[in-house]
Amino acid sequence: MLRPQTYNEVRGGNMVICESCQRILYFNPSDEVQLEAANNAHQRKRARPKSDAPQAWFYRPDYPEHGEVLLGFHNQGGSSSRRIFDFNTGRQIGDILIREGAYRLAFPEDMTDDTIRLNGHWDEEEMEEWGSEMPMTALDALHGDLQLARHDHAKHHAAPKQEHAQAVGSEHPAAS
């Protein structure tokens, strides 16, 4: 288990000495490509997050004063809590905020057109154990799901444009 900051330093091309075991850590991009290719080969469609789930995760690319963030919401007993994490490091930004009502009603200012719903499955107790920084496994899972969500979005929006272009092309008099 690497701290997110250490992981990002290694992934950025820096050689780092592990604080625990004193081993030299380095990133080999050829290993990463093979892992991604193997994951994509066995991957089917992205699982859709359940709309009525008590927990929800969102990616927001433009959060005021922070840029890219991950928003974690948890509904319980008529109120909801919100945690904000830095997208790149997984560090918690600010305090946990609790408001009355389900998260969509309690935090409407967080739901913008650019917000993307992600799959996340960590309960409140587990997130409490994280402290001020989410573990790398959770951060990687959310990053991976964001890539799948973007891919699905691009695929669904590209198909209608292609069909429209074909229909217009065949009806246009200059096309013949």
Rosetta constraint file for C-alpha pairs under 8 A:
AtomPair CA 1 CA 136 HARMONIC 7.33 0.50
AtomPair CA 2 CA 6 HARMONIC 6.22 0.50
AtomPair CA 2 CA 7 HARMONIC 5.88 0.50
AtomPair CA 2 CA 136 HARMONIC 6.98 0.50
AtomPair CA 3 CA 7 HARMONIC 6.16 0.50
AtomPair CA 3 CA 135 HARMONIC 7.37 0.50
AtomPair CA 3 CA 136 HARMONIC 6.81 0.50
AtomPair CA 4 CA 8 HARMONIC 6.10 0.50
AtomPair CA 4 CA 89 HARMONIC 5.32 0.50
AtomPair CA 4 CA 90 HARMONIC 6.62 0.50
AtomPair CA 4 CA 135 HARMONIC 7.36 0.50
AtomPair CA 4 CA 136 HARMONIC 5.80 0.50
AtomPair CA 5 CA 9 HARMONIC 6.21 0.50
AtomPair CA 5 CA 89 HARMONIC 5.92 0.50
AtomPair CA 6 CA 10 HARMONIC 6.19 0.50
AtomPair CA 6 CA 16 HARMONIC 7.70 0.50
AtomPair CA 7 CA 11 HARMONIC 5.98 0.50
AtomPair CA 8 CA 12 HARMONIC 5.88 0.50
AtomPair CA 8 CA 89 HARMONIC 7.60 0.50
AtomPair CA 9 CA 13 HARMONIC 6.86 0.50
AtomPair CA 9 CA 14 HARMONIC 5.74 0.50
AtomPair CA 9 CA 15 HARMONIC 7.91 0.50
AtomPair CA 9 CA 16 HARMONIC 7.49 0.50
AtomPair CA 10 CA 14 HARMONIC 5.01 0.50
AtomPair CA 10 CA 15 HARMONIC 6.00 0.50
AtomPair CA 10 CA 16 HARMONIC 6.33 0.50
AtomPair CA 10 CA 25 HARMONIC 6.62 0.50
AtomPair CA 10 CA 26 HARMONIC 5.52 0.50
AtomPair CA 10 CA 27 HARMONIC 5.78 0.50
AtomPair CA 11 CA 26 HARMONIC 7.46 0.50
AtomPair CA 11 CA 27 HARMONIC 5.46 0.50
AtomPair CA 12 CA 27 HARMONIC 7.91 0.50
AtomPair CA 13 CA 26 HARMONIC 7.12 0.50
AtomPair CA 13 CA 27 HARMONIC 6.34 0.50
AtomPair CA 14 CA 26 HARMONIC 6.82 0.50
AtomPair CA 14 CA 27 HARMONIC 7.96 0.50
AtomPair CA 15 CA 24 HARMONIC 6.67 0.50
AtomPair CA 15 CA 25 HARMONIC 5.75 0.50
AtomPair CA 15 CA 26 HARMONIC 5.07 0.50
AtomPair CA 15 CA 27 HARMONIC 7.91 0.50
AtomPair CA 16 CA 24 HARMONIC 5.76 0.50
AtomPair CA 16 CA 25 HARMONIC 5.14 0.50
AtomPair CA 16 CA 26 HARMONIC 6.75 0.50
AtomPair CA 17 CA 22 HARMONIC 5.50 0.50
AtomPair CA 17 CA 23 HARMONIC 5.57 0.50
AtomPair CA 17 CA 24 HARMONIC 4.57 0.50
AtomPair CA 17 CA 25 HARMONIC 5.92 0.50
AtomPair CA 18 CA 22 HARMONIC 4.70 0.50
AtomPair CA 18 CA 23 HARMONIC 5.34 0.50
AtomPair CA 18 CA 24 HARMONIC 6.32 0.50
AtomPair CA 18 CA 25 HARMONIC 6.62 0.50
AtomPair CA 28 CA 32 HARMONIC 6.90 0.50
AtomPair CA 29 CA 33 HARMONIC 6.35 0.50
AtomPair CA 30 CA 34 HARMONIC 6.48 0.50
AtomPair CA 31 CA 35 HARMONIC 6.36 0.50
AtomPair CA 32 CA 36 HARMONIC 6.21 0.50
AtomPair CA 33 CA 37 HARMONIC 6.07 0.50
AtomPair CA 34 CA 38 HARMONIC 6.10 0.50
AtomPair CA 35 CA 39 HARMONIC 6.12 0.50
AtomPair CA 36 CA 40 HARMONIC 6.06 0.50
AtomPair CA 37 CA 41 HARMONIC 6.10 0.50
AtomPair CA 38 CA 42 HARMONIC 6.66 0.50
AtomPair CA 39 CA 43 HARMONIC 6.05 0.50
AtomPair CA 46 CA 145 HARMONIC 7.76 0.50
AtomPair CA 46 CA 148 HARMONIC 6.37 0.50
AtomPair CA 46 CA 149 HARMONIC 7.24 0.50
AtomPair CA 46 CA 152 HARMONIC 7.76 0.50
AtomPair CA 47 CA 119 HARMONIC 7.69 0.50
AtomPair CA 48 CA 119 HARMONIC 7.30 0.50
AtomPair CA 49 CA 53 HARMONIC 7.86 0.50
AtomPair CA 49 CA 56 HARMONIC 7.97 0.50
AtomPair CA 49 CA 117 HARMONIC 7.28 0.50
AtomPair CA 49 CA 118 HARMONIC 6.60 0.50
AtomPair CA 49 CA 119 HARMONIC 5.34 0.50
AtomPair CA 54 CA 74 HARMONIC 5.76 0.50
AtomPair CA 54 CA 75 HARMONIC 4.99 0.50
AtomPair CA 54 CA 76 HARMONIC 7.04 0.50
AtomPair CA 55 CA 72 HARMONIC 7.45 0.50
AtomPair CA 55 CA 73 HARMONIC 5.57 0.50
AtomPair CA 55 CA 74 HARMONIC 4.41 0.50
AtomPair CA 55 CA 75 HARMONIC 6.22 0.50
AtomPair CA 55 CA 120 HARMONIC 7.61 0.50
AtomPair CA 55 CA 121 HARMONIC 7.30 0.50
AtomPair CA 55 CA 122 HARMONIC 7.94 0.50
AtomPair CA 55 CA 123 HARMONIC 7.48 0.50
AtomPair CA 56 CA 72 HARMONIC 5.98 0.50
AtomPair CA 56 CA 73 HARMONIC 5.15 0.50
AtomPair CA 56 CA 74 HARMONIC 6.54 0.50
AtomPair CA 56 CA 117 HARMONIC 7.47 0.50
AtomPair CA 56 CA 118 HARMONIC 7.31 0.50
AtomPair CA 56 CA 119 HARMONIC 7.36 0.50
AtomPair CA 56 CA 120 HARMONIC 6.66 0.50
AtomPair CA 57 CA 70 HARMONIC 6.96 0.50
AtomPair CA 57 CA 71 HARMONIC 5.59 0.50
AtomPair CA 57 CA 72 HARMONIC 4.66 0.50
AtomPair CA 57 CA 73 HARMONIC 6.30 0.50
AtomPair CA 57 CA 117 HARMONIC 6.03 0.50
AtomPair CA 57 CA 118 HARMONIC 5.16 0.50
AtomPair CA 57 CA 119 HARMONIC 6.40 0.50
AtomPair CA 57 CA 120 HARMONIC 5.89 0.50
AtomPair CA 58 CA 70 HARMONIC 5.71 0.50
AtomPair CA 58 CA 71 HARMONIC 5.07 0.50
AtomPair CA 58 CA 72 HARMONIC 6.67 0.50
AtomPair CA 58 CA 115 HARMONIC 6.35 0.50
AtomPair CA 58 CA 116 HARMONIC 5.38 0.50
AtomPair CA 58 CA 117 HARMONIC 4.49 0.50
AtomPair CA 58 CA 118 HARMONIC 5.31 0.50
AtomPair CA 59 CA 68 HARMONIC 7.41 0.50
AtomPair CA 59 CA 69 HARMONIC 6.01 0.50
AtomPair CA 59 CA 70 HARMONIC 4.74 0.50
AtomPair CA 59 CA 71 HARMONIC 6.35 0.50
AtomPair CA 59 CA 87 HARMONIC 7.97 0.50
AtomPair CA 59 CA 115 HARMONIC 5.67 0.50
AtomPair CA 59 CA 116 HARMONIC 5.12 0.50
AtomPair CA 59 CA 117 HARMONIC 6.55 0.50
AtomPair CA 59 CA 118 HARMONIC 6.96 0.50
AtomPair CA 59 CA 146 HARMONIC 7.46 0.50
AtomPair CA 60 CA 67 HARMONIC 7.92 0.50
AtomPair CA 60 CA 68 HARMONIC 5.76 0.50
AtomPair CA 60 CA 69 HARMONIC 5.44 0.50
AtomPair CA 60 CA 70 HARMONIC 6.35 0.50
AtomPair CA 60 CA 71 HARMONIC 7.46 0.50
AtomPair CA 60 CA 114 HARMONIC 6.43 0.50
AtomPair CA 60 CA 115 HARMONIC 4.74 0.50
AtomPair CA 60 CA 116 HARMONIC 6.60 0.50
AtomPair CA 61 CA 67 HARMONIC 5.82 0.50
AtomPair CA 61 CA 68 HARMONIC 4.16 0.50
AtomPair CA 61 CA 69 HARMONIC 6.42 0.50
AtomPair CA 61 CA 114 HARMONIC 6.96 0.50
AtomPair CA 61 CA 115 HARMONIC 7.28 0.50
AtomPair CA 62 CA 66 HARMONIC 7.39 0.50
AtomPair CA 62 CA 67 HARMONIC 4.56 0.50
AtomPair CA 62 CA 68 HARMONIC 5.63 0.50
AtomPair CA 62 CA 69 HARMONIC 7.70 0.50
AtomPair CA 63 CA 67 HARMONIC 4.87 0.50
AtomPair CA 63 CA 68 HARMONIC 6.20 0.50
AtomPair CA 63 CA 69 HARMONIC 6.51 0.50
AtomPair CA 66 CA 86 HARMONIC 7.58 0.50
AtomPair CA 68 CA 86 HARMONIC 6.66 0.50
AtomPair CA 68 CA 87 HARMONIC 5.41 0.50
AtomPair CA 68 CA 88 HARMONIC 7.84 0.50
AtomPair CA 69 CA 84 HARMONIC 6.59 0.50
AtomPair CA 69 CA 85 HARMONIC 5.59 0.50
AtomPair CA 69 CA 86 HARMONIC 4.77 0.50
AtomPair CA 69 CA 87 HARMONIC 4.46 0.50
AtomPair CA 70 CA 84 HARMONIC 5.83 0.50
AtomPair CA 70 CA 85 HARMONIC 5.09 0.50
AtomPair CA 70 CA 86 HARMONIC 6.35 0.50
AtomPair CA 70 CA 87 HARMONIC 5.57 0.50
AtomPair CA 71 CA 82 HARMONIC 6.82 0.50
AtomPair CA 71 CA 83 HARMONIC 5.83 0.50
AtomPair CA 71 CA 84 HARMONIC 4.76 0.50
AtomPair CA 71 CA 85 HARMONIC 6.45 0.50
AtomPair CA 72 CA 82 HARMONIC 5.60 0.50
AtomPair CA 72 CA 83 HARMONIC 5.05 0.50
AtomPair CA 72 CA 84 HARMONIC 6.38 0.50
AtomPair CA 72 CA 85 HARMONIC 7.99 0.50
AtomPair CA 73 CA 80 HARMONIC 6.70 0.50
AtomPair CA 73 CA 81 HARMONIC 5.51 0.50
AtomPair CA 73 CA 82 HARMONIC 4.63 0.50
AtomPair CA 73 CA 83 HARMONIC 6.54 0.50
AtomPair CA 73 CA 103 HARMONIC 6.37 0.50
AtomPair CA 74 CA 80 HARMONIC 5.37 0.50
AtomPair CA 74 CA 81 HARMONIC 5.27 0.50
AtomPair CA 74 CA 82 HARMONIC 6.78 0.50
AtomPair CA 74 CA 103 HARMONIC 7.19 0.50
AtomPair CA 74 CA 124 HARMONIC 7.13 0.50
AtomPair CA 75 CA 79 HARMONIC 5.88 0.50
AtomPair CA 75 CA 80 HARMONIC 4.26 0.50
AtomPair CA 75 CA 81 HARMONIC 6.64 0.50
AtomPair CA 75 CA 101 HARMONIC 7.90 0.50
AtomPair CA 75 CA 102 HARMONIC 5.76 0.50
AtomPair CA 75 CA 103 HARMONIC 6.45 0.50
AtomPair CA 76 CA 80 HARMONIC 6.00 0.50
AtomPair CA 78 CA 100 HARMONIC 6.20 0.50
AtomPair CA 78 CA 101 HARMONIC 5.23 0.50
AtomPair CA 78 CA 102 HARMONIC 6.71 0.50
AtomPair CA 79 CA 98 HARMONIC 6.92 0.50
AtomPair CA 79 CA 99 HARMONIC 5.60 0.50
AtomPair CA 79 CA 100 HARMONIC 4.13 0.50
AtomPair CA 79 CA 101 HARMONIC 4.56 0.50
AtomPair CA 79 CA 102 HARMONIC 5.98 0.50
AtomPair CA 79 CA 103 HARMONIC 7.71 0.50
AtomPair CA 79 CA 106 HARMONIC 7.97 0.50
AtomPair CA 80 CA 98 HARMONIC 5.62 0.50
AtomPair CA 80 CA 99 HARMONIC 5.57 0.50
AtomPair CA 80 CA 100 HARMONIC 6.28 0.50
AtomPair CA 80 CA 101 HARMONIC 6.18 0.50
AtomPair CA 80 CA 102 HARMONIC 5.61 0.50
AtomPair CA 80 CA 103 HARMONIC 5.37 0.50
AtomPair CA 80 CA 106 HARMONIC 7.06 0.50
AtomPair CA 81 CA 96 HARMONIC 6.59 0.50
AtomPair CA 81 CA 97 HARMONIC 5.49 0.50
AtomPair CA 81 CA 98 HARMONIC 4.29 0.50
AtomPair CA 81 CA 99 HARMONIC 6.49 0.50
AtomPair CA 81 CA 103 HARMONIC 7.30 0.50
AtomPair CA 82 CA 96 HARMONIC 5.72 0.50
AtomPair CA 82 CA 97 HARMONIC 5.23 0.50
AtomPair CA 82 CA 98 HARMONIC 6.48 0.50
AtomPair CA 82 CA 103 HARMONIC 7.87 0.50
AtomPair CA 83 CA 92 HARMONIC 7.11 0.50
AtomPair CA 83 CA 93 HARMONIC 7.63 0.50
AtomPair CA 83 CA 95 HARMONIC 7.14 0.50
AtomPair CA 83 CA 96 HARMONIC 5.15 0.50
AtomPair CA 83 CA 97 HARMONIC 6.85 0.50
AtomPair CA 84 CA 92 HARMONIC 5.73 0.50
AtomPair CA 84 CA 93 HARMONIC 5.35 0.50
AtomPair CA 84 CA 94 HARMONIC 7.15 0.50
AtomPair CA 84 CA 96 HARMONIC 7.81 0.50
AtomPair CA 85 CA 89 HARMONIC 7.99 0.50
AtomPair CA 85 CA 90 HARMONIC 5.39 0.50
AtomPair CA 85 CA 91 HARMONIC 5.31 0.50
AtomPair CA 85 CA 92 HARMONIC 4.27 0.50
AtomPair CA 85 CA 93 HARMONIC 5.43 0.50
AtomPair CA 85 CA 133 HARMONIC 7.83 0.50
AtomPair CA 85 CA 134 HARMONIC 7.92 0.50
AtomPair CA 86 CA 90 HARMONIC 5.05 0.50
AtomPair CA 86 CA 91 HARMONIC 5.37 0.50
AtomPair CA 86 CA 92 HARMONIC 6.35 0.50
AtomPair CA 86 CA 93 HARMONIC 6.59 0.50
AtomPair CA 87 CA 139 HARMONIC 7.96 0.50
AtomPair CA 90 CA 133 HARMONIC 5.48 0.50
AtomPair CA 90 CA 134 HARMONIC 5.22 0.50
AtomPair CA 90 CA 135 HARMONIC 7.38 0.50
AtomPair CA 90 CA 136 HARMONIC 7.64 0.50
AtomPair CA 90 CA 139 HARMONIC 6.23 0.50
AtomPair CA 91 CA 132 HARMONIC 5.84 0.50
AtomPair CA 91 CA 133 HARMONIC 4.24 0.50
AtomPair CA 91 CA 134 HARMONIC 6.43 0.50
AtomPair CA 92 CA 132 HARMONIC 5.02 0.50
AtomPair CA 92 CA 133 HARMONIC 5.62 0.50
AtomPair CA 92 CA 134 HARMONIC 7.55 0.50
AtomPair CA 99 CA 106 HARMONIC 5.79 0.50
AtomPair CA 99 CA 107 HARMONIC 7.94 0.50
AtomPair CA 100 CA 106 HARMONIC 6.14 0.50
AtomPair CA 101 CA 105 HARMONIC 6.14 0.50
AtomPair CA 101 CA 106 HARMONIC 5.42 0.50
AtomPair CA 102 CA 106 HARMONIC 5.88 0.50
AtomPair CA 103 CA 107 HARMONIC 5.59 0.50
AtomPair CA 103 CA 108 HARMONIC 7.78 0.50
AtomPair CA 104 CA 108 HARMONIC 5.63 0.50
AtomPair CA 104 CA 111 HARMONIC 7.52 0.50
AtomPair CA 107 CA 111 HARMONIC 7.41 0.50
AtomPair CA 110 CA 115 HARMONIC 7.95 0.50
AtomPair CA 111 CA 115 HARMONIC 6.04 0.50
AtomPair CA 116 CA 146 HARMONIC 7.69 0.50
AtomPair CA 116 CA 149 HARMONIC 7.71 0.50
AtomPair CA 118 CA 142 HARMONIC 6.72 0.50
AtomPair CA 118 CA 145 HARMONIC 6.22 0.50
AtomPair CA 118 CA 146 HARMONIC 6.44 0.50
AtomPair CA 118 CA 149 HARMONIC 7.57 0.50
AtomPair CA 119 CA 142 HARMONIC 6.96 0.50
AtomPair CA 119 CA 145 HARMONIC 6.57 0.50
AtomPair CA 120 CA 141 HARMONIC 7.93 0.50
AtomPair CA 120 CA 142 HARMONIC 6.97 0.50
AtomPair CA 122 CA 126 HARMONIC 6.09 0.50
AtomPair CA 122 CA 127 HARMONIC 6.47 0.50
AtomPair CA 123 CA 127 HARMONIC 6.34 0.50
AtomPair CA 124 CA 128 HARMONIC 6.20 0.50
AtomPair CA 125 CA 129 HARMONIC 6.55 0.50
AtomPair CA 126 CA 130 HARMONIC 6.80 0.50
AtomPair CA 127 CA 131 HARMONIC 7.32 0.50
AtomPair CA 127 CA 134 HARMONIC 7.64 0.50
AtomPair CA 130 CA 134 HARMONIC 5.35 0.50
AtomPair CA 130 CA 135 HARMONIC 6.77 0.50
AtomPair CA 134 CA 138 HARMONIC 6.50 0.50
AtomPair CA 134 CA 139 HARMONIC 6.62 0.50
AtomPair CA 135 CA 139 HARMONIC 6.39 0.50
AtomPair CA 136 CA 140 HARMONIC 5.89 0.50
AtomPair CA 137 CA 141 HARMONIC 6.10 0.50
AtomPair CA 138 CA 142 HARMONIC 6.30 0.50
AtomPair CA 139 CA 143 HARMONIC 6.15 0.50
AtomPair CA 140 CA 144 HARMONIC 5.98 0.50
AtomPair CA 141 CA 145 HARMONIC 6.17 0.50
AtomPair CA 142 CA 146 HARMONIC 6.12 0.50
AtomPair CA 143 CA 147 HARMONIC 6.42 0.50
AtomPair CA 144 CA 148 HARMONIC 6.45 0.50
AtomPair CA 145 CA 149 HARMONIC 6.06 0.50
AtomPair CA 146 CA 150 HARMONIC 6.11 0.50
AtomPair CA 147 CA 151 HARMONIC 6.11 0.50
AtomPair CA 148 CA 152 HARMONIC 6.08 0.50
AtomPair CA 149 CA 153 HARMONIC 6.07 0.50
AtomPair CA 150 CA 154 HARMONIC 6.09 0.50
AtomPair CA 151 CA 155 HARMONIC 6.06 0.50
AtomPair CA 152 CA 156 HARMONIC 6.09 0.50
AtomPair CA 153 CA 157 HARMONIC 6.16 0.50
AtomPair CA 154 CA 158 HARMONIC 5.90 0.50
AtomPair CA 155 CA 159 HARMONIC 6.41 0.50
AtomPair CA 156 CA 160 HARMONIC 7.29 0.50
AtomPair CA 157 CA 161 HARMONIC 6.87 0.50
AtomPair CA 158 CA 162 HARMONIC 6.33 0.50
AtomPair CA 159 CA 163 HARMONIC 6.27 0.50
AtomPair CA 160 CA 164 HARMONIC 6.00 0.50
AtomPair CA 161 CA 165 HARMONIC 6.07 0.50
AtomPair CA 162 CA 166 HARMONIC 6.22 0.50
AtomPair CA 163 CA 167 HARMONIC 6.19 0.50
AtomPair CA 164 CA 168 HARMONIC 6.06 0.50
AtomPair CA 165 CA 169 HARMONIC 5.85 0.50
AtomPair CA 166 CA 170 HARMONIC 6.17 0.50
AtomPair CA 167 CA 171 HARMONIC 6.39 0.50
AtomPair CA 168 CA 172 HARMONIC 5.95 0.50
AtomPair CA 169 CA 175 HARMONIC 5.92 0.50
AtomPair CA 170 CA 175 HARMONIC 6.47 0.50
AtomPair CA 170 CA 176 HARMONIC 7.97 0.50
AtomPair CA 171 CA 175 HARMONIC 7.56 0.50
AtomPair CA 172 CA 176 HARMONIC 7.83 0.50
